[in-house]
């Protein structure tokens, strides 16, 4: 495992992904130390009570605070950057705050990694960063490009940086699954649009893909897993059969369908079997080892509505049951 014997810093370490990642790494990765970097003292207190392991350190800090972040990175080998303001409507109404965390915070992570000679950095992205129409997606696209370009600043001597992009995480905080589970108690669900589709991945699958990407990366890649899609109507039927459905309309900044790779990135994308790699469009990438896999076809795009991997109602129920979210 790429974290064996390493000191790892996880920004946003008390979030849904962060906690699952840290538990998996402690159980199977044999790290030297794991640093939880987040700004919420209550979440850190609760996590410390639930995760009893002498290898874990808790560091109160915000990715907006460059000096604090640099201090936290002293002696760190690997950074997993998961901190973000990620709720689409909230970002639409609080754009300055989203930019401070998602864009300037990303720059702070990169500069701290450069200053501390961190070995590898993986930043988490989102399907909303591909051809973004909302502020959250736009800030994450900026973040993605900052991390890819960060390899040029490292000059081959500093940290290697890559990005992992995937879709909605089943059951994460603020996602539609816990929202629907709560609504079904009333017998009525609110659905934005019956035609809506989304990519789906579990927290455990996301953690595994990040760890695999850490091991594979040369620096500069954008890794995209091949994951299934579902319609919002099938999800509603799987979670709350027989419940009344009220169509409310798409929220500000929301897409009907999501995309992880657009046509304009197809010329730089390779199909690696179980995942795609979007290669950086920089001259320095040509010095990287040749990637296996095959180029994707012209005008290729990876969209939730045309995705050949589709979950039906029975598939969704089985997935939710497997993670205790049925």
Long-range contacts (C-beta under 8 A, 24 or more apart in sequence): 1-25, 1-28, 1-29, 1-30, 1-211, 1-215, 2-78, 2-120, 2-211, 2-214, 2-215, 3-29, 3-30, 3-31, 3-78, 3-211, 3-214, 4-29, 4-30, 4-31, 5-30, 5-31, 5-32, 6-31, 6-32, 6-77, 6-78, 6-119, 7-31, 7-32, 7-33, 7-34, 7-35, 7-75, 7-76, 7-77, 7-78, 8-33, 8-34, 8-35, 8-76, 8-77, 8-78, 8-79, 8-80, 9-34, 9-35, 9-37, 9-59, 9-72, 9-73, 9-76, 9-78, 9-79, 9-80, 10-34, 10-35, 10-36, 10-37, 10-79, 10-80, 10-82, 11-37, 11-38, 11-63, 11-69, 11-79, 11-80, 11-81, 11-82, 11-83, 11-105, 11-109, 12-37, 12-38, 12-63, 12-81, 12-82, 12-83, 12-84, 13-37, 13-38, 13-47, 13-82, 14-38, 14-40, 14-43, 14-44, 14-46, 14-47, 15-82, 15-83, 15-173, 16-169, 16-171, 16-172, 16-173, 16-203, 17-82, 17-124, 17-169, 17-172, 17-203, 17-206, 17-207, 18-80, 18-82, 19-47, 19-51, 20-203, 20-204, 20-206, 20-207, 21-80, 21-82, 21-207, 21-210, 22-51, 22-56, 23-51, 24-204, 24-207, 24-208, 24-211, 25-211, 26-51, 26-53, 26-55, 26-56, 29-211, 31-55, 32-77, 33-57, 35-59, 35-72, 35-76, 37-61, 37-63, 37-69, 37-72, 37-83, 38-83, 62-101, 62-105, 63-101, 63-105, 63-106, 63-108, 63-109, 64-100, 64-101, 64-104, 64-105, 64-108, 65-108, 66-108, 66-111, 66-112, 69-108, 69-109, 69-112, 70-111, 70-112, 70-115, 70-116, 72-112, 73-112, 73-113, 73-115, 73-116, 73-118, 74-116, 75-116, 76-116, 76-118, 77-118, 77-119, 77-120, 78-118, 78-119, 78-120, 78-121, 78-122, 78-214, 79-109, 79-113, 79-118, 79-120, 79-121, 79-122, 79-159, 80-121, 80-122, 80-124, 80-210, 80-214, 81-106, 81-109, 81-121, 81-122, 81-123, 81-124, 81-147, 82-124, 84-124, 84-140, 84-143, 85-136, 85-139, 86-126, 86-136, 86-174, 87-136, 87-174, 88-128, 88-134, 88-136, 88-137, 88-251, 88-252, 88-253, 88-254, 89-251, 89-252, 89-253, 89-254, 91-134, 91-135, 91-136, 91-139, 91-253, 92-134, 92-135, 92-136, 92-252, 92-253, 93-252, 95-135, 98-135, 98-136, 98-139, 99-135, 99-139, 102-136, 102-139, 102-140, 102-142, 102-143, 103-139, 103-142, 103-143, 103-146, 106-142, 106-143, 106-146, 106-147, 107-146, 110-146, 110-147, 110-150, 110-153, 110-161, 113-150, 113-158, 113-159, 113-161, 114-150, 114-153, 114-154, 114-158, 114-159, 117-158, 117-159, 118-158, 118-159, 119-159, 119-160, 120-159, 120-160, 120-161, 120-162, 120-214, 120-217, 121-147, 121-150, 121-159, 121-160, 121-161, 121-162, 122-161, 122-162, 122-163, 122-164, 122-210, 122-213, 122-214, 122-217, 123-147, 123-161, 123-162, 123-163, 123-164, 124-163, 124-164, 124-210, 125-163, 125-164, 125-165, 125-166, 125-222, 126-165, 126-166, 126-167, 127-165, 127-166, 127-167, 127-168, 127-199, 127-258, 127-259, 127-260, 127-304, 128-255, 128-258, 129-165, 130-165, 130-258, 130-259, 130-260, 130-261, 130-262, 130-265, 131-259, 131-262, 133-253, 133-255, 134-252, 134-253, 134-254, 134-255, 135-253, 136-253, 137-253, 144-222, 148-220, 148-222, 148-280, 148-282, 149-282, 151-219, 151-220, 151-280, 151-282, 151-284, 152-282, 152-284, 154-219, 156-284, 159-219, 160-217, 160-218, 160-219, 160-220, 161-219, 161-220, 162-213, 162-217, 162-218, 162-219, 162-220, 162-221, 162-222, 162-223, 163-221, 163-222, 163-223, 164-209, 164-210, 164-213, 164-222, 164-223, 165-222, 165-223, 165-224, 165-260, 166-199, 166-201, 166-206, 166-209, 166-224, 166-225, 166-227, 166-260, 167-198, 167-199, 167-200, 167-201, 167-227, 167-229, 167-258, 167-260, 167-304, 168-198, 168-199, 168-200, 168-201, 168-258, 169-201, 169-202, 169-203, 169-206, 170-200, 170-201, 170-202, 170-203, 170-319, 170-320, 170-323, 170-325, 171-202, 171-203, 171-320, 171-323, 171-325, 172-203, 176-232, 176-235, 177-235, 177-239, 177-320, 177-325, 178-325, 180-235, 180-236, 180-239, 180-240, 181-239, 181-240, 181-325, 183-240, 183-243, 184-239, 184-240, 184-243, 187-243, 187-244, 188-243, 188-244, 188-245, 188-246, 189-236, 189-240, 189-243, 189-244, 189-245, 189-246, 190-245, 190-246, 190-248, 191-232, 191-233, 191-236, 191-245, 191-246, 191-247, 191-248, 192-232, 192-247, 192-248, 192-249, 192-250, 192-251, 192-254, 193-232, 193-247, 193-249, 193-250, 193-256, 194-231, 194-232, 194-233, 194-245, 194-247, 195-231, 195-256, 196-231, 196-232, 196-250, 196-256, 196-257, 197-229, 197-230, 197-231, 197-232, 197-256, 197-257, 197-258, 197-304, 197-305, 197-307, 198-229, 198-230, 198-232, 198-258, 198-304, 199-227, 199-228, 199-229, 199-258, 199-260, 199-304, 199-307, 200-227, 200-228, 200-229, 200-230, 200-311, 200-319, 201-225, 201-227, 202-319, 202-323, 203-323, 204-323, 209-275, 218-288, 218-289, 219-288, 220-279, 220-280, 220-282, 220-284, 220-285, 220-288, 221-277, 221-278, 221-279, 221-280, 222-277, 222-278, 222-280, 223-275, 223-276, 223-277, 224-260, 224-261, 224-275, 224-276, 224-277, 224-278, 224-302, 225-274, 225-275, 226-274, 226-275, 226-276, 226-309, 227-309, 228-307, 228-309, 228-310, 228-311, 228-315, 229-304, 229-305, 229-307, 229-309, 229-310, 229-311, 230-310, 230-311, 230-315, 230-316, 234-311, 234-312, 234-313, 234-316, 235-316, 237-313, 238-313, 238-314, 238-316, 238-317, 238-320, 239-316, 239-320, 239-326, 256-305, 257-303, 257-304, 257-305, 258-303, 258-304, 259-301, 259-302, 259-303, 259-304, 260-302, 260-303, 261-296, 261-300, 261-301, 261-302, 262-301, 263-299, 263-300, 263-301, 266-296, 266-297, 266-298, 266-299, 266-300, 266-301, 267-295, 267-298, 269-295, 269-296, 269-300, 270-294, 270-295, 270-296, 271-295, 271-296, 276-302
